[in-house]
Amino acid sequence: MKKSFLLFIVAAFALVLAACGSGESTTSTEGETVDTAADNSGEKLIVAVDTSYVPFSYLDSESGEYVGFDIDIIKALAEEAGVEYELKPMDFAGIIPALQTNNIDIGIAAMTINDERKEVVDFTDGYYDAGLYVLVREDETEINGVEDLVGKKVATKQGTVGYEYAVAIEGVGEVTPFPNIDQAYMELDKGSTDAVIFDSPNVAYYAATTGAGKVKVVGDILEGQEFGIAFPKGSENREVFNEALKSIKENGKYDEIYAKWFGESSN
């Protein structure tokens, strides 16, 4: 009898240990069953943004949060795709290398789709049509277009299509690339450079806001471009977000975001 009772106690204790150690579920104090097993399927995607590029992405001084066209677009796409993400502010020049080494999952930074970049990363379809503008001081009379930049000093942002275009201008003087476009605008304001060449939406926004009355756009838009969202080569997320992009364009969400930041329809 004593032996049988002892075996029963040991067996019962073993069952309790097995239940506690399964890691699959337990019961909360409210009586709800909750999963306690590790689940890595819900890992957040790391999304790199260049937060010095108004109005696409920047730190709002009042709210302390990142805002902008790119910020709203990636939020809408993630909601459409049913995925979670985490923003990772980075210098523009570091985004493609980070994608190549798989340190980030997505890069959205008003990045122009071109053949050189397509060799090392994958892009969605274009999500914004843009180009380049030449910006000069309001009192400038000699520079009326890109053809007048011969022998002139030009500032732009490093690692961008604007820089590539500037250095290719025949007869252009000194071309100075800066880590942030704000520095190029400051150089123009100080008179240390004659012109800035950069993406049309950012130039137009600056000319209408901070630079109002101090600078002006001259000449026609240059180098028609499309901005794309970048992924590591072969990433499955690329097609997921491409489909989400098509969806928000069809259901009107894209136009809503576009109008919020640019005050007009995308069409």
LOVEX-824496 format. One line per 3 residues: number of its first residue (from 0); their letters; for each residue y, x, z of N, C-alpha, C. Coordinates in steps of 0.001 Angstrom, whole numbers, plus 500000, padded with zeros to 6 digits. Layout:
<vonus>
NUM> A> Y X Z Y X Z Y X Z ~ ...
</vonus>
This chain:
<vonus>
0> MKK> 498797 500838 500000 500000 500000 500000 501259 500877 500000 ~ 501249 501875 500914 502411 502762 500980 502609 503512 499673 ~ 501495 503943 499059 501589 504690 497805 502115 503805 496695
3> SFL> 501633 502580 496619 502081 501647 495579 503561 501328 495750 ~ 503967 501134 496993 505368 500812 497242 506277 501981 496857 ~ 505834 503229 497146 506596 504420 496805 506755 504551 495296
6> LFI> 505658 504294 494542 505718 504369 493074 506688 503333 492525 ~ 506701 502154 493147 507607 501086 492698 509067 501504 492881 ~ 509387 502138 494029 510753 502580 494307 511193 503647 493303
9> VAA> 510296 504612 493018 510605 505689 492067 510882 505120 490685 ~ 510045 504166 490249 510200 503560 488925 511517 502796 488831 ~ 511850 502059 489899 513089 501289 489900 514300 502219 489829
12> FAL> 514222 503327 490580 515327 504294 490580 515511 504930 489213 ~ 514397 505207 488533 514441 505798 487194 515112 504853 486207 ~ 514847 503569 486331 515466 502581 485439 516973 502524 485636
15> VLA> 517401 502625 486901 518834 502625 487193 519515 503831 486565 ~ 518876 505013 486703 519437 506232 486114 519530 506126 484599 ~ 518520 505552 483976 518494 505411 482519 519631 504519 482048
18> ACG> 519855 503436 482791 520924 502516 482418 522284 503172 482560 ~ 522492 503947 483610 523772 504603 483855 524028 505725 482861 ~ 522973 506374 482414 523143 507539 481544 523105 507226 480082
21> SGE> 522962 505975 479674 522824 505674 478251 524105 505919 477489 ~ 525308 505738 478154 526577 505968 477480 526913 504907 476477 ~ 526141 503847 476358 526387 502846 475325 527275 501731 475830
24> STT> 527055 501248 477037 527918 500197 477562 527805 500129 479067 ~ 528832 499541 479659 528829 499302 481089 529602 498018 481327 ~ 529685 497561 482546 530378 496316 482835 531626 496599 483637
27> STE> 532758 496071 483181 534017 496292 483875 534083 495415 485113 ~ 535132 495664 485903 535299 494877 487135 535605 493423 486833 ~ 536096 493144 485610 536368 491769 485224 535149 491091 484619
30> GET> 534042 491822 484529 532819 491246 483999 532694 491353 482501 ~ 533655 492074 481819 533577 492239 480375 532751 493468 480054 ~ 531957 493378 478992 531177 494528 478557 532030 495383 477642
33> VDT> 532168 496672 477965 532990 497575 477163 532158 498758 476729 ~ 532455 499275 475540 531716 500392 474973 532230 501698 475567 ~ 531354 502501 476105 531762 503786 476662 531222 504952 475857
36> AAD> 530509 504681 474774 529986 505763 473932 531113 506367 473118 ~ 531019 507657 472804 532036 508319 471994 532048 507710 470602 ~ 533273 507457 470082 533420 506872 468759 534529 507615 468031
39> NSG> 534165 508441 467043 535134 509235 466315 535566 508580 465020 ~ 535067 507380 464752 535380 506740 463479 536842 506308 463395 ~ 537519 506188 464547 538894 505714 464554 539912 506832 464679
42> EKL> 539582 508046 464275 540508 509163 464376 541755 508901 463541 ~ 542904 509275 464075 544154 509075 463367 544336 510116 462266 ~ 544891 509665 461143 545228 510577 460059 546533 511282 460416
45> IVA> 546598 512568 460153 547809 513342 460426 548677 513330 459176 ~ 549867 512763 459308 550780 512597 458175 551997 513505 458361 ~ 552154 514480 457472 553303 515387 457546 554511 514760 456864
48> VDT> 555669 514867 457515 556925 514388 456951 557990 515472 457119 ~ 558902 515525 456162 560046 516428 456252 561189 515633 456856 ~ 561480 515845 458115 562437 514987 458825 563881 515467 458721
51> SYV> 564179 516229 457681 565567 516642 457454 566050 516131 456107 ~ 565449 515039 455639 565738 514559 454296 566182 513097 454319 ~ 567445 512886 454631 568038 511552 454629 568156 511061 453177
54> PFS> 567850 509797 452860 567414 508729 453755 565897 508527 453768 ~ 565138 509543 453356 563685 509383 453279 562999 509550 454627 ~ 563400 510535 455392 562865 510683 456745 563781 511586 457559
57> YLD> 564167 511089 458733 565055 511852 459602 564995 511277 461012 ~ 565492 512046 461960 565486 511628 463361 566758 510839 463651 ~ 566593 509590 464029 567735 508748 464367 568259 509148 465749
60> SES> 569523 509534 465818 570091 510053 467063 570198 508987 468151 ~ 570305 507734 467764 570453 506664 468747 569120 506251 469362 ~ 568121 506041 468499 566821 505588 469004 565903 506735 469401
63> GEY> 566171 507938 468859 565298 509073 469124 563989 508992 468359 ~ 563923 508108 467353 562712 507923 466560 562945 508353 465115 ~ 561835 508675 464433 561930 509030 463023 562038 507757 462187
66> VGF> 562997 507750 461288 563237 506587 460443 563426 507050 459001 ~ 563441 506090 458072 563699 506421 456678 562755 505703 455733 ~ 563026 505847 454456 562233 505199 453421 560777 505651 453485
69> DID> 560543 506963 453574 559177 507478 453656 558449 506974 454898 ~ 559172 506903 456008 558572 506458 457266 558106 505009 457144 ~ 558951 504171 456540 558586 502766 456361 557457 502595 455348
72> IIK> 557471 503416 454310 556427 503316 453280 555068 503696 453853 ~ 554987 504793 454597 553683 505210 455120 553173 504206 456148 ~ 554091 503584 456897 553692 502559 457853 553100 501352 457126
75> ALA> 553766 500919 456054 553285 499774 455282 551940 500075 454620 ~ 551775 501285 454120 550520 501665 453460 549372 501737 454462 ~ 549640 502286 455641 548594 502391 456659 548158 501004 457125
78> EEA> 549122 500101 457274 548785 498731 457668 547954 498055 456581 ~ 548332 498264 455336 547599 497672 454216 546186 498239 454128 ~ 546047 499540 454402 544744 500201 454315 543908 500023 455578
81> GVE> 544534 499568 456667 543816 499371 457921 543443 500659 458618 ~ 544344 501654 458563 544067 502937 459214 545188 503274 460187 ~ 544890 504166 461131 545889 504638 462069 546332 506040 461677
84> YEL> 547550 506387 462046 548072 507696 461669 549016 508227 462739 ~ 549300 509508 462620 550234 510171 463527 551169 511026 462697 ~ 552483 510881 462916 553461 511664 462166 553526 513093 462695
87> KPM> 553648 514032 461758 553777 515441 462131 554968 516039 461367 ~ 556120 516177 462020 557287 516761 461353 557019 518205 460948 ~ 557397 518566 459719 557185 519915 459209 558304 520287 458252
90> DFA> 558521 521597 458071 559396 522044 457002 558724 521709 455676 ~ 559524 521324 454708 558984 520918 453412 558063 521997 452819 ~ 558497 523256 452906 557743 524346 452285 556358 524541 452899
93> GII> 556137 524021 454105 554846 524220 454753 553843 523104 454512 ~ 554266 522017 453861 553389 520854 453734 552206 521111 452802 ~ 552448 521647 451616 551342 521894 450689 550353 522916 451253
96> PAL> 550813 524048 451822 549847 524963 452448 549016 524292 453536 ~ 549638 523389 454312 548904 522686 455377 547868 521734 454793 ~ 548161 521136 453648 547184 520286 452959 546036 521125 452420
99> QTN> 546349 522289 451900 545315 523163 451329 544334 523660 452383 ~ 544822 523823 453606 543953 524308 454683 543396 523164 455525 ~ 543667 521919 455084 543169 520725 455787 543670 520619 457225
102> NID> 544850 521166 457484 545455 521009 458807 546160 519669 458939 ~ 546433 519034 457815 546984 517679 457801 546218 516876 456756 ~ 546311 515551 456859 545579 514684 455940 546437 514155 454799
105> IGI> 547725 513997 455058 548634 513382 454091 549998 514053 454192 ~ 550676 514166 453062 552046 514654 453055 552936 513681 452304 ~ 553937 513144 452962 554910 512276 452297 556287 512815 452625
108> AAM> 556960 513363 451593 558227 514058 451835 559064 514090 450565 ~ 559162 512946 449880 559917 512898 448623 559491 514060 447730 ~ 558182 514243 447598 557626 515384 446878 557413 515050 445403
111> TIN> 558053 515819 444540 557938 515588 443106 556537 515935 442605 ~ 555984 515044 441806 554681 515298 441178 554906 516213 439976 ~ 554301 517382 439992 554370 518257 438820 553035 518972 438634
114> DER> 552865 519596 437493 551576 520208 437142 551180 521315 438101 ~ 552147 522108 438540 551846 523212 439457 551279 522695 440773 ~ 551882 521673 441322 551404 521114 442584 550077 520393 442410
117> KEV> 549884 519750 441262 548648 519022 441013 547434 519942 440922 ~ 547667 521219 440748 546560 522175 440724 545977 522402 442117 ~ 546783 522160 443157 546329 522499 444515 546231 521290 445453
120> VDF> 546865 520164 445085 546748 518947 445893 546576 517748 444964 ~ 546132 516636 445524 546013 515380 444776 547163 514453 445159 ~ 547661 513698 444174 548761 512775 444409 548353 511327 444153
123> TDG> 549017 510423 444860 548947 509014 444497 549782 508831 443228 ~ 549789 507606 442712 550758 507278 441671 552153 507453 442269 ~ 553151 507566 441404 554512 507737 441902 554969 506553 442734
126> YYD> 555688 506835 443826 556198 505745 444665 557721 505694 444655 ~ 558362 506635 443920 559818 506597 443797 560220 507381 442554 ~ 561073 506779 441721 561597 507450 440528 562922 508109 440869
129> AGL> 563042 509382 440532 564250 510125 440886 564584 511148 439801 ~ 565491 512053 440151 565907 513129 439253 566744 514099 440059 ~ 567569 514869 439394 568437 515830 440067 569894 515516 439749
132> YVL> 570776 515790 440722 572216 515648 440524 572895 516976 440806 ~ 574022 517184 440156 574900 518314 440464 576025 517769 441336 ~ 576230 518367 442496 577252 517938 443449 578299 519038 443595
135> VRE> 579557 518666 443535 580647 519634 443694 581679 519063 444658 ~ 582680 519877 445036 583742 519393 445899 584639 518399 445143 ~ 585239 517521 445875 586053 516452 445282 587174 517006 444410
138> DET> 587756 518146 444798 588883 518704 444044 588452 519656 442932 ~ 587154 519764 442679 586641 520649 441625 587030 520108 440247 ~ 587583 520978 439394 587985 520550 438049 587256 521299 436940
141> EIN> 586682 522441 437261 586039 523263 436230 584598 522857 435956 ~ 583934 522277 436933 582515 521920 436784 582400 520413 436571 ~ 581990 520046 435373 581827 518632 435032 580396 518283 434640
144> GVE> 579511 519267 434760 578107 519059 434424 577355 520356 434552 ~ 576042 520293 434311 575209 521482 434484 575608 522599 433533 ~ 576170 522248 432391 576569 523264 431406 577718 524131 431904
147> DLV> 578411 523701 432943 579544 524459 433472 579170 525359 434644 ~ 577880 525525 434900 577441 526333 436039 577231 527811 435684 ~ 577560 528190 434464 577444 529591 434052 578352 530449 434939
150> GKK> 577750 531443 435570 578504 532340 436436 578884 531760 437778 ~ 578434 530540 438079 578802 529883 439332 577710 530054 440394 ~ 578126 529904 441653 577172 529948 442767 576604 528550 442994
153> VAT> 575276 528482 443160 574600 527203 443348 573735 527272 444601 ~ 573776 526223 445406 572928 526132 446600 571960 524980 446433 ~ 570782 525104 447033 569777 524043 446964 568780 524234 448114
156> KQG> 567684 523522 448059 566672 523621 449104 565480 524409 448580 ~ 564978 525315 449390 563889 526180 448951 562598 525394 448707 ~ 561811 525861 447737 560514 525259 447453 560575 523926 446743
159> TVG> 561739 523560 446192 561892 522262 445559 562085 522397 444055 ~ 561977 521260 443364 562225 521233 441928 563686 521588 441650 ~ 564562 521223 442582 565974 521571 442430 566173 523069 442334
162> YEY> 565449 523814 443144 565545 525278 443097 564994 525810 441776 ~ 563844 525296 441377 563240 525740 440117 564178 525479 438934 ~ 564834 524327 438967 565759 523981 437877 566973 524902 437897
165> AVA> 567506 525158 439083 568725 525959 439205 568535 527377 438690 ~ 567434 528000 439089 567230 529399 438675 566926 529511 437185 ~ 566559 528401 436551 566241 528413 435117 567470 528169 434243
168> IEG> 568598 527829 434859 569813 527593 434082 570306 528910 433491 ~ 570458 528946 432194 570868 530174 431525 572295 530556 431924 ~ 572447 531765 432421 573765 532274 432774 574263 531869 434142
171> VGE> 573451 531118 434904 573883 530709 436232 574126 531935 437105 ~ 575050 531807 438036 575325 532920 438929 574283 532997 440028 ~ 574709 533197 441245 573785 533311 442383 573241 531948 442794
174> VTP> 571901 531865 442964 571269 530633 443447 570729 530905 444849 ~ 571206 530150 445829 570802 530368 447218 569977 529187 447721 ~ 568702 529423 448060 567876 528347 448624 567974 528335 450152
177> FPN> 568028 527138 450722 568091 526986 452176 566886 526192 452666 ~ 566464 526422 453918 565327 525659 454459 565600 524159 454490 ~ 566860 523778 454771 567249 522369 454825 568421 522119 453892
180> IDQ> 568418 520984 453229 569490 520682 452277 570830 520521 452978 ~ 570820 520136 454253 572076 520012 454994 572848 521324 455003 ~ 572122 522440 455040 572770 523747 455030 573464 524001 453696
183> AYM> 572852 523530 452611 573462 523677 451293 574746 522867 451208 ~ 574726 521653 451762 575929 520818 451775 577038 521480 452596 ~ 576672 522110 453701 577648 522803 454535 578293 523959 453780
186> ELD> 577473 524684 453002 578000 525798 452211 579002 525301 451178 ~ 578709 524144 450590 579627 523556 449617 580928 523150 450297 ~ 580820 522549 451456 581993 522103 452203 582881 523276 452601
189> KGS> 582258 524402 452950 583008 525597 453363 583608 526342 452182 ~ 583137 526041 450975 583615 526754 449803 582823 528012 449524 ~ 581670 528171 450207 580840 529371 450013 579940 529267 448780
192> TDA> 579828 528076 448226 579087 527884 446984 579881 526914 446122 ~ 579627 526957 444816 580398 526121 443890 579770 524752 443657 ~ 578445 524677 443811 577758 523417 443515 576429 523370 444255
195> VIF> 575920 522162 444386 574585 521939 444939 573786 521171 443893 ~ 572551 521586 443679 571635 520842 442813 570479 520374 443677 ~ 570271 519052 443703 569190 518534 444536 568813 517132 444080
198> DSP> 567804 516550 444747 567272 515233 444376 568365 514169 444402 ~ 568376 513360 443356 569445 512371 443180 569611 511394 444346 ~ 568542 510830 444932 568771 509865 446018 569434 510474 447238
201> NVA> 569055 511709 447571 569643 512353 448732 571086 512744 448473 ~ 571356 513258 447289 572724 513639 446926 573633 512408 446926 ~ 573149 511327 446310 573947 510106 446239 574227 509546 447633
204> YYA> 573221 509599 448516 573389 509103 449881 574416 509947 450633 ~ 574324 511254 450488 575275 512146 451158 576691 511926 450640 ~ 576828 511792 449323 578150 511612 448723 578796 510304 449175
207> ATT> 577980 509298 449469 578494 507983 449869 578705 507855 451368 ~ 578181 508801 452142 578273 508701 453607 579036 509890 454186 ~ 578330 510896 454651 578966 512046 455290 579943 512775 454377
210> GAG> 579610 512848 453102 580462 513590 452167 581519 512763 451472 ~ 581646 511507 451838 582611 510617 451175 584021 511192 451246 ~ 584667 511289 450087 586021 511820 450018 586090 513325 449945
213> KVK> 584944 513996 450145 584917 515466 450130 584141 516028 448934 ~ 583172 515252 448432 582337 515732 447328 582194 514645 446278 ~ 581671 515044 445105 581428 514087 444030 580265 514564 443164
216> VVG> 579587 513621 442562 578508 513918 441618 579116 514063 440237 ~ 578677 515089 439489 579181 515290 438131 578019 515341 437146 ~ 578282 514896 435927 577271 514956 434871 576208 513882 435015
219> DIL> 575216 513959 434132 574121 512985 434099 572989 513395 435033 ~ 572108 512459 435290 570919 512776 436083 570037 513733 435290 ~ 569453 514686 435965 568644 515729 435321 567179 515587 435692
222> EGQ> 566310 515985 434794 564883 516096 435110 564308 514836 435752 ~ 564101 513789 434978 563477 512591 435522 562186 512926 436239 ~ 562018 512430 437457 560876 512803 438300 560258 511579 438964
225> EFG> 559049 511773 439445 558407 510777 440304 557987 511456 441592 ~ 558261 510812 442721 557778 511308 444002 556388 510735 444243 ~ 555487 511565 444774 554132 511119 445077 553729 511487 446491
228> IAF> 552698 510818 446995 552140 511117 448316 550970 512068 448099 ~ 550955 513183 448820 549997 514256 448565 548839 514270 449563 ~ 547673 514705 449054 546440 514788 449845 545713 516089 449522
231> PKG> 544847 516551 450416 544013 517708 450071 543158 517381 448849 ~ 542847 518357 448063 542024 518162 446872 540702 517478 447245 ~ 540384 516407 446521 539128 515707 446724 539115 514734 447891
234> SEN> 540264 514523 448537 540304 513619 449694 540025 512174 449280 ~ 539135 511508 450021 538841 510103 449764 540029 509212 450125 ~ 540893 509711 450994 542051 508920 451413 543032 508688 450273
237> REV> 542994 509536 449290 543935 509413 448174 543782 508070 447473 ~ 542572 507681 447154 542342 506427 446447 542621 505226 447349 ~ 542306 505365 448629 542579 504289 449589 544071 503981 449623
240> FNE> 544890 505032 449697 546331 504834 449765 546920 504459 448408 ~ 546289 504896 447341 546765 504508 446018 546601 502999 445817 ~ 545472 502470 446277 545240 501032 446181 546210 500268 447077
243> ALK> 546486 500836 448254 547440 500202 449169 548841 500187 448556 ~ 549186 501256 447840 550487 501328 447178 550618 500238 446117 ~ 549570 500050 445347 549575 498985 444336 549753 497620 445001
246> SIK> 549097 497445 446133 549154 496159 446826 550554 495844 447340 ~ 551222 496836 447970 552551 496538 448533 553594 496375 447436 ~ 553324 496934 446264 554227 496700 445132 554046 495290 444590
249> ENG> 552817 494796 444643 552531 493454 444136 552969 492359 445106 ~ 552830 492607 446415 553138 491546 447382 554600 491531 447848 ~ 555417 492431 447307 556842 492414 447619 557281 493290 448772
252> KYD> 556338 493859 449521 556686 494694 450668 557451 495945 450234 ~ 557046 496522 449112 557716 497733 448615 559185 497440 448310 ~ 559452 496342 447597 560828 495989 447252 561671 495729 448498
255> EIY> 561050 495166 449513 561743 494907 450773 562203 496212 451411 ~ 561315 497212 451429 561639 498516 452009 562686 499231 451154 ~ 562526 499150 449844 563457 499806 448919 564875 499271 449120
258> AKW> 565002 497951 449174 566308 497324 449351 566933 497703 450698 ~ 566105 497859 451709 566603 498239 453043 567313 499577 453009 ~ 566790 500537 452241 567332 501890 452262 568262 502216 451109
261> FGE> 568121 501491 449997 568946 501818 448840 569830 500653 448390 ~ 569722 499521 449089 570622 498408 448861 570495 497722 447531 ~ 569401 497903 446844 569195 497262 445550 567712 497147 445251
264> SSN> 567381 496426 444203 565993 496263 443819 565465 497555 443212 ~ 564158 497766 443312 563543 498951 442723 563381 498814 441227 ~ 563582 497613 440687 563410 497380 439250 564702 497623 438477
</vonus>
